[in-house]
Amino acid sequence: MIIDTHIHLDSERYNEDLDEVLNRAREAGVKGFIIPGAEPSTLKRAQELAHKYNDVFFSIGVHPYDMKDYDETYLERFAYDDKCVAVGECGLDYFRLPEGEAEIAIEKETQARVFRSQISLAKRLKKPLIIHIRDASDDAKRIILEENAGEVGGVLHCYNADHQLLSLANENFYFGIGGVLTFKNARKLVEVLPRIPQDKLLIETDGPYLTPHPHRGQRNEPLYTTLVADKMAELLNKERSEIDDLSTLNALKLFGAQLGA
């Protein structure tokens, strides 16, 4: 079995055929799905989906792009739900910074403040983190260490293949691997994959985004975790069943045994 540890099932792009999407994945051996919290406006739908389907779970959090909507009190309304397994996706994203030094400084300071707040929330709730890092490895790692985020651990979602982040495996952090691994230009991730401790590997789609080869350009869906697992098995010289087993065990260790029930 495979667990898709990062799939935005609350996206409107799944509204019309969600049952079919989930059933295709289940028939291929995908037995668990985690909806990450990114936009507060869709959190209620994520919760509803988690209660509609036994194998769907969700997390609470705010993506850096939506940090203006961060409201810890609102997130806590969902935090004690039995189907809530994590905090995030939270983190830092410097890919779309504003122009001007003063504006950039304000943006980075605000992202850091919201990130630190969500780490603190995760520690208070004793739930793992789902962390988003884009073009911000130095600052993100520093904040993770300064805030002692390893107390609850988590996953570096869509791991960006930055070597300096590998040491976070020693801080109880896992590495989410998705469709990027199958891209022809994924040389950096392909090279670093064998250096990731195998007891810290997770599989994800980030659907509807980052669709793996040979379906690039189409909507991503949980079924395609099987393509990621195939590529991972090829690169690590393992049987596919081994990849399924180890990634599932890792997901259960991080997010809780209820995912495999």
C-alpha positions in Angstrom: 0.0 0.0 0.0 1.0 3.6 -0.5 -0.1 6.7 1.5 -0.3 10.0 -0.4 1.0 12.3 2.3 0.2 15.6 0.4 -2.8 15.8 -1.8 -5.1 18.9 -2.2 -8.4 17.0 -2.5 -10.1 20.2 -1.3 -9.2 21.9 -4.6 -12.1 22.7 -6.8 -10.3 20.8 -9.6 -11.6 17.6 -8.0 -15.1 18.7 -7.3 -16.8 16.9 -10.2 -15.1 13.5 -10.0 -13.6 13.0 -6.5 -15.1 9.6 -6.0 -13.6 8.4 -9.2 -10.2 9.9 -8.4 -10.1 8.2 -5.0 -11.3 4.8 -6.4 -8.7 4.8 -9.1 -6.1 5.3 -6.5 -7.5 2.7 -4.1 -7.6 0.1 -6.9 -3.9 0.7 -7.5 -3.0 0.3 -3.8 -3.2 3.8 -2.5 -4.8 3.4 0.9 -4.4 6.8 2.7 -4.7 10.5 1.8 -3.6 13.6 3.7 -5.1 17.0 2.7 -2.6 19.7 3.7 -3.9 23.0 5.2 -2.9 25.7 2.8 -5.8 28.2 2.4 -8.0 28.8 5.4 -11.0 29.2 3.0 -10.9 25.5 2.1 -10.2 24.1 5.6 -13.9 23.4 6.3 -14.1 21.4 3.0 -11.0 19.4 3.9 -12.5 18.5 7.3 -15.8 17.5 5.6 -14.0 15.3 3.1 -12.0 13.7 5.9 -15.2 12.7 7.7 -16.9 11.5 4.5 -14.1 9.1 3.6 -12.4 6.8 6.2 -9.1 6.9 4.5 -8.8 10.7 4.1 -7.2 12.9 6.7 -6.3 16.6 6.9 -4.0 19.1 8.5 -4.3 22.7 9.6 -2.0 25.4 8.3 -1.4 28.4 6.1 0.9 28.4 3.1 3.4 31.4 2.9 1.5 32.8 -0.1 -1.7 33.1 2.1 0.0 34.3 5.3 -2.3 37.4 5.3 -5.1 35.1 6.2 -3.3 33.5 9.1 -5.6 33.2 12.2 -4.4 30.8 14.8 -7.7 31.0 16.7 -9.5 29.9 13.5 -7.0 27.0 12.9 -7.4 25.8 16.5 -11.2 25.3 15.9 -10.2 22.3 13.7 -7.0 21.2 15.6 -8.7 18.7 18.0 -10.6 16.8 15.3 -9.6 13.1 15.3 -8.9 13.3 11.6 -6.5 16.2 11.9 -3.0 14.7 11.8 -0.6 17.6 11.3 0.1 21.4 11.2 0.9 22.9 7.8 1.7 23.4 5.1 3.7 26.2 6.5 7.1 27.5 5.8 9.0 30.0 3.7 8.7 30.8 0.0 11.0 33.5 -1.6 10.1 32.6 -5.2 7.7 35.6 -5.6 9.2 38.3 -3.5 8.1 41.9 -4.1 10.4 44.6 -5.6 12.4 46.9 -3.4 14.7 46.1 -0.4 12.3 47.4 2.2 9.4 45.5 0.8 11.4 42.3 0.6 12.5 42.7 4.2 8.9 43.1 5.4 7.8 40.1 3.4 10.5 37.9 4.8 9.9 39.1 8.3 6.2 38.4 8.0 6.7 34.9 6.5 9.1 34.1 9.3 6.7 35.3 12.0 3.9 33.2 10.7 6.1 30.2 10.2 7.4 30.4 13.8 3.8 30.7 15.1 2.8 27.6 13.3 5.8 25.7 14.7 4.7 26.8 18.1 1.1 25.7 17.5 2.4 22.3 16.3 4.4 21.9 19.5 1.5 22.9 21.7 -0.8 20.4 19.9 1.9 17.7 19.7 1.3 17.2 16.0 4.0 17.0 13.2 4.7 19.7 10.7 4.2 19.8 7.0 6.8 22.3 5.8 7.0 24.1 2.5 10.5 25.5 1.5 11.1 27.3 -1.8 14.3 29.3 -2.5 14.6 29.8 1.3 16.6 26.9 2.6 19.0 28.9 4.8 16.3 30.8 6.7 14.0 27.9 6.9 16.6 25.6 8.4 17.6 28.3 10.9 14.1 28.8 12.1 13.4 25.1 12.3 16.5 24.7 14.6 15.9 27.9 16.6 12.3 26.9 17.3 13.3 23.3 18.2 10.8 22.0 15.7 12.3 18.6 15.9 10.3 18.2 19.1 7.4 17.2 16.9 9.2 16.6 13.6 7.5 16.6 10.3 8.0 16.4 6.6 9.8 18.7 4.1 7.1 18.7 1.6 8.2 18.5 -2.1 11.8 18.3 -0.9 13.9 20.7 -2.9 17.0 18.5 -3.1 19.1 21.1 -1.2 21.9 19.1 0.5 22.0 21.4 3.5 18.5 20.2 4.5 19.6 16.6 4.7 20.8 17.0 8.2 17.2 17.7 9.3 16.8 13.9 9.2 18.5 14.0 12.5 15.9 16.4 13.8 13.0 14.0 13.2 12.2 15.3 9.7 11.1 13.3 6.7 11.4 14.1 3.0 8.4 14.2 0.8 9.1 13.0 -2.8 6.6 13.5 -5.6 6.3 13.8 -9.3 9.4 16.0 -9.7 11.5 12.9 -9.3 10.2 11.7 -12.7 11.0 15.0 -14.5 13.8 15.0 -17.1 15.3 18.0 -15.5 15.3 16.5 -12.0 19.0 15.7 -12.0 19.6 17.3 -8.6 16.8 15.3 -6.8 17.9 12.1 -8.6 21.4 12.6 -7.4 20.5 13.3 -3.8 17.8 10.7 -3.4 20.2 7.9 -2.3 21.6 10.2 0.4 18.2 10.5 2.1 17.8 8.0 5.0 15.3 5.4 3.8 13.5 5.5 7.1 12.8 9.2 6.3 11.3 8.8 2.8 7.6 9.7 2.1 5.6 9.7 -1.1 3.3 12.5 -2.2 1.6 13.9 -5.2 0.9 17.6 -4.3 -2.0 17.1 -6.7 -3.5 18.7 -8.6 0.0 20.2 -9.2 3.4 18.7 -10.2 2.0 15.8 -12.3 4.7 13.2 -13.0 5.9 12.0 -16.4 4.3 10.9 -18.6 1.2 12.9 -17.6 2.8 16.3 -17.3 0.4 19.0 -18.2 -2.6 17.1 -16.9 -4.2 17.3 -13.5 -2.3 15.3 -10.9 -4.1 12.7 -8.8 -3.2 10.2 -6.1 -3.1 7.3 -8.5 0.2 8.8 -9.8 2.0 8.1 -6.5 2.6 4.7 -8.2 4.7 6.4 -10.8 6.8 8.1 -8.1 7.2 4.8 -6.3 8.3 3.1 -9.6 10.9 5.7 -10.2 12.1 5.6 -6.6 12.5 1.8 -6.8 14.5 2.1 -10.0 16.9 4.7 -8.6 17.4 3.0 -5.3 17.7 -0.5 -6.9 14.8 -1.9 -4.9 11.6 -3.8 -5.6 8.5 -1.7 -5.8 7.0 -3.6 -2.9 9.9 -2.5 -0.7 9.3 1.2 -1.6 5.6 0.8 -0.9 6.3 -0.9 2.5 9.0 1.5 3.7 7.2 4.7 2.7 4.0 3.5 4.3 5.7 2.6 7.5 7.4 6.0 7.6 4.0 7.7 7.0 2.4 5.8 9.9 5.3 6.6 12.2 5.1 10.3 11.5 1.3 10.9 11.1 -0.1 8.1 13.2 -1.2 4.5 12.9 -4.8 5.5 12.1 -3.8 6.2 8.5 -3.3 2.5 8.0 -6.5 1.4 9.7 
